[in-house]
């Protein structure tokens, strides 16, 4: 892959745009083997060495099924009397984890989020907390007020928001903006004690009397007895994965224990 194509692919990923990298893997015209183009879901192609228009259109047409299914795959077709084989590698929109509040729990959360493949944004209104020295490996560090950030933040079904702010007034400001938005994220979680959580929702009830708040995850995380920042981060990210993967979150050994009562007969498991 040449530098220009790589930079274009990197920019699409950075901007959280879906893209396919298409490579001709076999063709009677050997000069075409290994040629690559980028294709977005709108059917727009980017290439540093354009294909013949008829070949380009064939590639777009035969990519439609993979684009609809949002997955990688190989397809073949006939062009000018030759068979062409093409591999399409899917680069989906990265799942976006927004962590509001760059305190001591944020650091392990951001680290685990990156290791799980999330596009991680850390937001805080304090320069001494929201900086690259503390978060060198995340995708974005934003030093801005929570209110202004959530007024304009991109929200999609691929957005997961975690509120780890230093006080309930910042939670209220953030949630007010999020509740006013038409777009809905996949997940909103908020850390805090019962007293803090109660105070937040008492204030929100005044502005949103018809809101049930059932879709908020608070106190955030799964019940694993977490105490340290690292343990709390694992608890939080486990809950986010549970929501993302639409899983039960119960211990996998629960199913195994059922088989212990069956005497481990051959084939039972």
Buried (B, 14 or more C-beta within 10 A) or exposed (E): BEEEBEEBBEEBBEEBBBBBBBBBBBBEEEEBBEBBBBBBBEEEBBBBEEBEEEBBBBBBEBBEEBBEEEEBBEBEBEBEEEEBBBBBBBBBBBBBBBBBBBBEBBBBBBBBBBEBEBBBBBBBBEEEBBBEEBBEEBBBBBBEBBBBBBEEBEBEEBBBBBBBBBEBEBBBBBBBBBBEEEEEBBBBBBBBEEEBBEBBBEBBEEEBEEBEBEEBBBBBBBEEEBEEBBBBBBBBBBBBBBBBEEEEEEEEEEEEEEEEEEEEEEEEE
